[in-house]
Amino acid sequence: MNANKSGVNELEDISRVIHLGLTVFGISAWATGFLAEDYKHVEHLGFSIHSWLGISFAFFLLLRIGYGFWGPDDYQFAKWVPYTMDRMRAVLEDLWTLIKFKLPERPMHVGLSGLVQTFGLAAFAWMAVTGSLMFFYLTPGHHTRGLLHFIKEMHEAGVWLIPIYLGIHMGAVLLHALAGDHRWRRTFFLKE
């Protein structure tokens, strides 16, 4: 692993760019979702804006998924997704710690943090897959039918997953910041 001039690991910089892309394009696509209803019309600027933001988000999600398989250890899914009994026990320990009004002190993506990140990746993947299918197969100016209509309904049903995840994620970041942990600043290339 190479360090750049500031001593920050270049792979960490890659993860920050991916996170920034996910944040900007994910929130923008979610926020413009209401515009996409004009897909039924020949003039469909709202759908075009939403779909291009969404497909840009899907690109960054694809990078993050690739990073989850081939990136540094801390970012690899095999190291932190809570699918083993030990990892689920860490999640329960973290929940118990929160009930006692303390913040869990674990490495990145371990315990409750890993569960939240897994939920976020699953929710965003749901939206990216269904949205990408519509991006490539939906013909603006026509109503959806059959399988494409089902995919559109599944995409719309997932719209509540995003604010739920953002609320949990941003709430955790806020709690950590109030406790003096300003790691969030590094994510956006700011000094701690």
N, C-alpha and C positions, 0 to 999 in steps of 0.2 A: 504494500500500500504506500502510495506516495503522499507526501505532505506538500501543500502549496506554500507560498511565501508566508502566509499568516499562521502556518502550523496546523491548519485545519485539514483534516483528511479529505482528499478529493472525493472519495466515495460518500462521505457525509454531505458534501456539497451537492452531489447528484441526488441524494435523498431529499435534500431541501428543495431543489428545483422540482422534483416530482411532487412533493407535498404542496408546493406553491401552485403548480399547475392543477392539481386535484382541487385545491381550495378555490382558486379563481374560476376555473371552468365548471366545477361541480356546483358551486353556489350560484353562478351566473345561469347555468342551464336550469337549475331548480327554480330560480327566481323568474325566469322567462317562460316557464311551463304554461302559464295561463295564456300566453300569446299563441301557443301552438294549435289552438282550436280552429284557427283560420285555415288549417290544411284542407278543409272541405271546399274552399273557394279557389278560384283560378288565381286571384291575387292572394298570396300567402306569405307576406313578409315576416309575420310573427313566427310561423312554422319554420321558415328558413333560418331566422336568427336562433331560435331555440335548438333546432336540429344541428346547426354548425357548432354552437357552443357545446352541445351534448357530444358530438362526435370528437371534438377537441378533448373533452373530458375523458372519453373512452380511450383515446390515445395515451393520455397520462396514466389512466388506470391500467392499461396494458403494460406500460413501463413499470408500474409499481408491482404488478403481478410477476413480471419477469424478474424484478429485483427481489421479490419474495422467494424465488427459486434459485437465483444465481448471484445474488448480492452478498454483502457482508453478513456474518453470522447473526448479528442483532436484528437484521431485517428479514431473515429467512423464515418462512412459515413453519418449517419443520422444527425450528428451535423454540417457537413461542405460541403457536395456535393451541388453545387449551383443549386437547382431545385425549389426554391421558389423565389417569386418576390423580397423579401428583400435581399436574397443572390445574386441574379443577379444584383440588384441595387448596392451592394457592389463591384461587379466585374466592373461595369461601372464607379463607383467612383474611383476605383484603376487605371483603364485605363486613366481616366481624370487626375489623379495625375501624372501618368507617362508622359503624354503629356506635363505637366508643368515642366518636368525634376526633379521631386521629387519621392522618393520611398514611396509607401504606407506603413503606419504603422498599421498593423493589427496583431492579433494573428495568429499562425500557421494554415494553411489550410483555412483561411477565405478570401473571396473576390477573387481576381485574382489568388492568390495562390491555392485556392480550385479548381478553374476551371482548372488550369494547372495540378494539381494532378489528377483530375478526368479524364482529357484527357490522361494522362500518364497511369493510371490504365486501362482505356479502351483499349488503344493501346497495352499495354503489355498483357492484357487478350486475345485480338484478336490473338496475336502471340502465346501465350501459349496454347490456345484451339486448334487452327489449327495445331500447331506444335505437340502437344500431340497426336492428332488424327493420324497424320502421324507416330509418334514414335511407336504407338501401332498397326497400321494397314498397313503401307507401307512395302512391301517386297523388300528389296534391291536386285538388279539384274534384276528387272522387271520395265517396264514403268508403270506409273500410268494411270488408266482409270476410266471413270465414275465419281462417287461422290468423290472418293479419288483424282482424277485429279483436280476436282473443288476445293477441300480443299487445295491442293498444290498451286493452282493458287491464292487462297485467302490469303494463308500464304505469298506467294511471293509479292503480292500486298501490304501487310502490312509492308513490309520491309522499306518503306520510313517513316512510322509513328515513328519509333524509333529515327532516327536522328533529326526529327522535334522536338519531345519531348525533347530529350537531349539538343538540341540547346537552346530551350526556358528555360528549367530547369537550365542548367549550366550558361546561360546568366544571369538569375535572381540571382543565387548564386554569380556570379562574381560582379554584380552590388551591391549587399548587402555587399560583402566583401570590395569593393572599398569605400563604405560608412561607413565602420568601424564595420559592423555587421559580426562577424566571427563565427556565429552559425554552419556553415558547418563543422568546426573543430570537434565539439562535435559528429557529425554524424559518424566520422571515429575514435572515441575514442581518439581524440587529445585534448590538453588543449586549451581553447579559447585564 
